[in-house]
Amino acid sequence: MLKDRIALMLAALWWGSLTTTGFLVVPMLFAHLATPAIAGRMAAELFAAQTWVALGCGLTLLIHVRARAEDDRLDGAALTAIFLVVTAMLLALLQQYAVAPRIVARENLQLWHSAGSVMYVAQWLCAGALLWRLSRRA
C-alpha cells in the first residue's frame, strides 16, 4: 500500500537524518572548523533543524498509525509504534528547548552535553526501532 511505503520512507528519513547529523556532520564540524565555538554554533543550528525533521516525521507517522487502526482499536503493534514516535518526539523537544539553551549558555557544560547526547542516542534508537518495525511489514 502506498501509504505504508510513505510511512516507511518518513521513518527512514527521520532515522537517517539523525544518523547523518549526529554521527557524521557534527563531529566533522568540530574536527574541521577553526574553533569549537564556531563548530558549536553551527551544530546548534543543525540540531534545531533536526528537531523540526523529527516533529514533522513524527506527527505524520502518528497520523498514519492512527489511520491504520481498525474500528478505532489500536493493537499492540500500533501502540508500540505510537510509544516510539511520541518518546522520540519528546526527546527531540526536550533536547532542543531544555538542554540546548544550557549548552549554548555554557552552563555546566559537561552535564548538559552528556544529557543531550543521551537524549539524542535514545531518540535515534526509538526512530531506528520504528524503522525496523515498519520495514518488517513492507
Backbone as JSON, one array per atom type, in Angstrom:
{
  "sequence": "MLKDRIALMLAALWWGSLTTTGFLVVPMLFAHLATPAIAGRMAAELFAAQTWVALGCGLTLLIHVRARAEDDRLDGAALTAIFLVVTAMLLALLQQYAVAPRIVARENLQLWHSAGSVMYVAQWLCAGALLWRLSRRA",
  "N": [[0.84, -1.17, 0.0], [0.51, 2.23, -0.76], [0.49, 4.27, 1.21], [1.67, 2.99, 3.38], [4.25, 2.6, 2.41], [5.08, 5.25, 2.17], [5.06, 5.97, 4.86], [7.12, 4.31, 5.73], [9.25, 5.45, 4.33], [9.31, 7.99, 5.56], [10.02, 7.26, 8.18], [12.54, 6.26, 7.61], [13.77, 8.59, 6.67], [13.76, 10.13, 9.02], [15.33, 8.55, 10.84], [17.66, 8.32, 9.32], [18.42, 11.0, 9.01], [18.95, 11.71, 11.64], [21.11, 9.99, 12.1], [23.02, 10.86, 10.19], [23.36, 13.6, 10.85], [24.05, 13.61, 13.66], [26.11, 11.71, 13.96], [27.93, 11.99, 11.93], [28.07, 14.58, 10.51], [28.14, 16.64, 12.59], [30.38, 15.79, 14.25], [32.35, 16.14, 12.27], [32.28, 18.9, 11.92], [33.41, 19.83, 14.32], [35.92, 18.77, 14.01], [36.97, 20.08, 11.79], [36.39, 22.84, 11.61], [37.46, 26.2, 12.47], [37.38, 26.98, 15.24], [36.14, 25.56, 18.35], [33.93, 27.03, 19.23], [32.78, 28.14, 16.92], [32.11, 25.79, 15.57], [30.33, 24.74, 17.44], [28.21, 26.6, 17.38], [27.28, 26.19, 14.77], [26.59, 23.49, 14.94], [24.49, 23.65, 16.79], [22.56, 24.94, 15.22], [22.14, 22.96, 13.27], [21.13, 20.87, 14.88], [18.78, 22.08, 15.74], [17.38, 22.26, 13.33], [17.15, 19.53, 12.9], [15.39, 18.86, 14.93], [12.99, 19.91, 13.92], [12.67, 18.24, 11.7], [12.27, 15.83, 13.06], [9.85, 16.39, 14.4], [8.09, 16.87, 12.25], [8.19, 14.41, 10.79], [7.45, 12.68, 12.87], [4.82, 13.55, 13.65], [3.43, 13.09, 11.25], [3.76, 10.32, 11.04], [2.38, 9.5, 13.34], [-0.24, 10.18, 12.62], [-0.53, 8.43, 10.47], [-0.32, 5.88, 11.74], [-2.55, 5.97, 13.4], [-4.6, 6.2, 11.5], [-4.48, 3.73, 10.32], [-5.58, 2.04, 12.18], [-8.09, -0.27, 12.93], [-11.56, -0.02, 13.29], [-11.34, 1.91, 15.3], [-9.68, 0.75, 17.17], [-6.62, 0.13, 18.71], [-4.02, -2.02, 18.12], [-1.41, -4.07, 19.62], [0.97, -3.65, 18.15], [0.5, -1.17, 16.96], [0.26, 0.44, 19.23], [2.84, 0.2, 20.26], [4.28, 1.42, 18.19], [3.25, 4.03, 18.38], [4.14, 4.68, 20.96], [6.95, 4.67, 20.52], [7.23, 6.75, 18.62], [6.13, 9.01, 19.98], [7.8, 9.11, 22.24], [10.32, 9.58, 21.02], [9.79, 12.06, 19.82], [9.28, 13.65, 22.07], [11.78, 13.51, 23.31], [13.31, 14.87, 21.38], [12.16, 17.44, 21.56], [12.69, 18.08, 24.27], [15.46, 18.05, 24.23], [15.98, 20.16, 22.47], [14.7, 22.43, 23.64], [15.12, 22.4, 26.38], [17.67, 21.38, 27.02], [19.57, 22.26, 25.02], [19.62, 25.18, 25.21], [21.0, 25.48, 27.62], [23.46, 24.35, 27.03], [24.36, 26.11, 25.04], [24.57, 28.4, 26.6], [26.69, 27.63, 28.03], [26.4, 26.48, 30.52], [27.17, 24.49, 33.12], [28.54, 22.64, 31.36], [29.54, 20.01, 30.81], [27.69, 18.27, 32.09], [25.2, 18.97, 30.81], [25.79, 18.58, 28.12], [26.3, 15.86, 28.13], [23.77, 14.91, 28.94], [22.23, 15.81, 26.75], [23.43, 14.31, 24.71], [22.78, 11.69, 25.49], [19.99, 11.83, 25.27], [19.79, 12.29, 22.52], [20.86, 9.93, 21.42], [19.0, 8.13, 22.47], [16.69, 9.03, 21.14], [17.49, 8.42, 18.55], [17.63, 5.63, 18.75], [14.91, 5.01, 19.23], [13.74, 5.96, 16.82], [15.08, 4.27, 15.06], [14.16, 1.74, 15.92], [11.47, 2.03, 15.29], [11.65, 2.32, 12.49], [12.67, -0.22, 11.87], [10.54, -1.86, 12.69], [8.49, -0.95, 10.96], [9.58, -1.64, 8.51], [9.47, -4.37, 8.54], [6.84, -4.95, 7.98], [6.58, -4.1, 5.41]],
  "CA": [[0.0, 0.0, 0.0], [1.3, 3.44, -0.93], [0.63, 4.99, 2.48], [2.66, 2.26, 4.19], [5.58, 2.9, 1.85], [5.4, 6.64, 2.54], [5.4, 5.93, 6.29], [8.46, 3.71, 5.82], [10.19, 6.47, 3.86], [9.41, 9.01, 6.61], [10.81, 6.69, 9.27], [13.92, 6.2, 7.12], [14.27, 9.96, 6.66], [13.98, 10.52, 10.41], [16.48, 7.83, 11.37], [18.84, 8.67, 8.52], [18.85, 12.37, 9.3], [19.58, 11.64, 12.97], [22.39, 9.32, 11.94], [23.94, 11.72, 9.45], [23.65, 14.83, 11.6], [24.7, 13.39, 14.95], [27.27, 10.82, 13.97], [28.84, 12.29, 10.83], [28.26, 16.01, 10.23], [28.58, 17.42, 13.76], [31.8, 15.51, 14.57], [33.22, 16.74, 11.26], [32.36, 20.33, 12.21], [34.38, 20.05, 15.39], [37.25, 18.38, 13.54], [37.48, 20.87, 10.67], [36.21, 24.29, 11.7], [38.57, 26.9, 13.12], [37.29, 26.95, 16.7], [34.98, 24.84, 18.87], [32.78, 27.94, 19.35], [32.14, 28.2, 15.6], [31.51, 24.47, 15.34], [29.19, 24.61, 18.35], [27.09, 27.39, 16.86], [26.75, 25.5, 13.59], [25.95, 22.26, 15.42], [23.21, 24.04, 17.39], [21.64, 25.18, 14.11], [21.8, 21.67, 12.68], [20.27, 20.15, 15.79], [17.47, 22.74, 15.7], [16.72, 21.78, 12.11], [16.84, 18.12, 13.13], [14.17, 18.82, 15.75], [11.85, 20.11, 13.03], [12.52, 16.99, 10.93], [11.68, 14.86, 13.98], [8.44, 16.73, 14.65], [7.33, 16.65, 11.01], [8.08, 12.96, 10.55], [6.71, 12.07, 13.97], [3.39, 13.85, 13.55], [2.89, 12.38, 10.09], [3.7, 8.9, 11.37], [1.27, 9.3, 14.28], [-1.48, 10.21, 11.83], [-0.56, 7.19, 9.7], [-0.61, 4.75, 12.64], [-3.95, 6.11, 13.84], [-5.47, 5.94, 10.36], [-4.47, 2.28, 10.03], [-6.32, 1.31, 13.21], [-9.41, -0.73, 12.5], [-12.65, 0.17, 14.26], [-10.84, 2.75, 16.4], [-8.93, -0.06, 18.14], [-5.19, 0.08, 18.45], [-3.42, -3.28, 18.56], [-0.11, -3.94, 20.29], [1.97, -3.08, 17.23], [0.19, 0.26, 16.81], [0.59, 1.1, 20.49], [4.3, 0.26, 20.32], [4.71, 2.46, 17.24], [2.89, 5.32, 18.98], [5.08, 4.91, 22.06], [8.26, 5.01, 19.96], [7.15, 8.07, 17.98], [5.92, 10.04, 21.0], [9.02, 9.18, 23.04], [11.36, 10.23, 20.23], [9.44, 13.47, 19.66], [9.5, 14.31, 23.37], [13.23, 13.64, 23.47], [13.76, 15.95, 20.5], [11.72, 18.71, 22.13], [13.45, 18.32, 25.5], [16.84, 18.36, 23.86], [16.04, 21.47, 21.84], [14.21, 23.56, 24.43], [15.57, 22.33, 27.78], [19.1, 21.11, 27.12], [20.38, 23.09, 24.12], [19.9, 26.53, 25.72], [22.02, 25.4, 28.68], [24.74, 24.11, 26.37], [24.75, 27.36, 24.39], [24.96, 29.32, 27.67], [27.85, 27.01, 28.67], [26.0, 26.24, 31.91], [27.52, 23.12, 33.49], [28.63, 22.11, 30.01], [29.71, 18.55, 30.76], [26.42, 17.64, 32.46], [24.14, 19.18, 29.81], [26.2, 17.94, 26.88], [26.07, 14.42, 28.33], [22.31, 14.69, 28.92], [21.8, 15.96, 25.37], [23.92, 13.17, 23.94], [21.96, 10.53, 25.85], [18.68, 12.04, 24.66], [19.93, 12.14, 21.07], [21.01, 8.49, 21.14], [17.71, 7.5, 22.77], [15.81, 9.36, 20.02], [17.99, 7.64, 17.41], [17.21, 4.24, 18.97], [13.46, 4.96, 19.02], [13.49, 6.09, 15.38], [15.58, 3.05, 14.45], [13.23, 0.65, 16.24], [10.28, 2.27, 14.48], [12.0, 1.97, 11.11], [12.79, -1.68, 11.83], [9.18, -2.43, 12.77], [7.75, -0.62, 9.75], [10.17, -2.34, 7.38], [9.02, -5.77, 8.61], [5.51, -5.05, 7.37], [6.6, -3.68, 3.98]],
  "C": [[0.89, 1.25, 0.0], [1.52, 4.18, 0.39], [1.64, 4.31, 3.41], [4.08, 2.53, 3.7], [6.01, 4.31, 2.2], [5.79, 6.7, 4.01], [6.79, 5.35, 6.48], [9.52, 4.71, 5.38], [10.38, 7.57, 4.89], [10.24, 8.51, 7.79], [12.28, 6.61, 8.88], [14.55, 7.59, 7.08], [14.63, 10.4, 8.08], [15.26, 9.88, 10.95], [17.76, 8.21, 10.63], [19.34, 10.07, 8.8], [19.49, 12.45, 10.69], [20.99, 11.06, 12.87], [23.41, 10.25, 11.29], [24.34, 12.95, 10.26], [24.51, 14.53, 12.83], [25.99, 12.61, 14.91], [28.27, 11.08, 12.85], [29.12, 13.8, 10.72], [28.79, 16.78, 11.43], [30.01, 17.06, 14.18], [32.76, 16.11, 13.55], [33.34, 18.25, 11.46], [33.43, 20.61, 13.25], [35.81, 19.68, 14.96], [37.82, 19.37, 12.53], [37.27, 22.37, 10.76], [37.26, 24.91, 12.61], [38.54, 26.8, 14.64], [36.1, 26.11, 17.14], [33.74, 25.73, 18.99], [32.04, 28.04, 18.02], [31.43, 26.89, 15.3], [30.27, 24.29, 16.21], [27.97, 25.38, 17.87], [26.45, 26.71, 15.65], [26.03, 24.21, 13.99], [24.59, 22.57, 16.04], [22.17, 24.3, 16.31], [21.19, 23.87, 13.46], [20.87, 20.86, 13.58], [18.88, 20.76, 15.87], [16.7, 22.3, 14.46], [16.3, 20.33, 12.25], [15.58, 17.96, 13.98], [12.94, 18.99, 14.88], [11.61, 18.89, 12.14], [11.83, 15.94, 11.8], [10.19, 15.14, 14.19], [7.59, 16.49, 13.41], [7.12, 15.18, 10.72], [7.22, 12.3, 11.62], [5.21, 12.32, 13.89], [2.74, 13.13, 12.38], [2.76, 10.89, 10.37], [2.6, 8.6, 12.39], [-0.06, 9.27, 13.55], [-1.62, 8.91, 11.04], [-0.95, 6.0, 10.58], [-2.08, 4.79, 13.07], [-4.93, 5.79, 12.71], [-5.54, 4.46, 10.02], [-5.28, 1.46, 11.03], [-7.72, 0.96, 12.7], [-10.42, -0.53, 13.63], [-12.21, 0.94, 15.49], [-10.15, 1.96, 17.5], [-7.47, -0.1, 17.74], [-4.65, -1.25, 18.98], [-2.05, -3.02, 19.18], [0.95, -3.3, 19.42], [1.74, -1.58, 17.07], [0.56, 1.02, 18.08], [2.11, 1.23, 20.66], [4.83, 1.35, 19.4], [4.41, 3.85, 17.8], [3.84, 5.66, 20.11], [6.45, 5.35, 21.54], [8.27, 6.42, 19.37], [7.05, 9.17, 19.03], [7.17, 10.21, 21.86], [10.12, 9.92, 22.28], [11.06, 11.71, 20.04], [9.66, 14.24, 20.96], [10.99, 14.51, 23.64], [13.79, 14.77, 22.61], [13.39, 17.31, 21.07], [12.49, 19.06, 23.41], [14.88, 18.73, 25.18], [16.93, 19.79, 23.32], [15.72, 22.62, 22.8], [14.6, 23.52, 25.91], [17.08, 22.2, 27.88], [19.94, 22.07, 26.28], [20.62, 24.51, 24.64], [20.97, 26.54, 26.83], [23.4, 25.13, 28.11], [25.25, 25.4, 25.73], [25.22, 28.38, 25.43], [26.19, 28.82, 28.42], [27.63, 26.82, 30.17], [26.24, 24.77, 32.23], [27.62, 22.26, 32.22], [28.74, 20.58, 29.95], [28.4, 17.83, 31.07], [25.4, 17.76, 31.33], [24.52, 18.58, 28.46], [25.98, 16.43, 26.98], [24.58, 14.09, 28.27], [21.78, 14.8, 27.49], [22.22, 14.8, 24.49], [23.1, 11.92, 24.22], [20.58, 10.64, 25.22], [18.73, 11.83, 23.15], [20.04, 10.66, 20.7], [19.7, 7.75, 21.42], [16.71, 7.79, 21.65], [16.2, 8.54, 18.79], [17.55, 6.17, 17.53], [15.7, 4.07, 18.75], [13.13, 5.02, 17.53], [13.97, 4.83, 14.64], [14.66, 1.86, 14.7], [11.94, 0.8, 15.43], [10.52, 1.9, 13.03], [12.07, 0.46, 10.94], [11.41, -2.33, 11.81], [8.38, -2.16, 11.5], [8.28, -1.38, 8.54], [9.79, -3.83, 7.39], [7.7, -5.95, 7.89], [5.55, -4.81, 5.86], [6.87, -4.84, 3.04]]
}
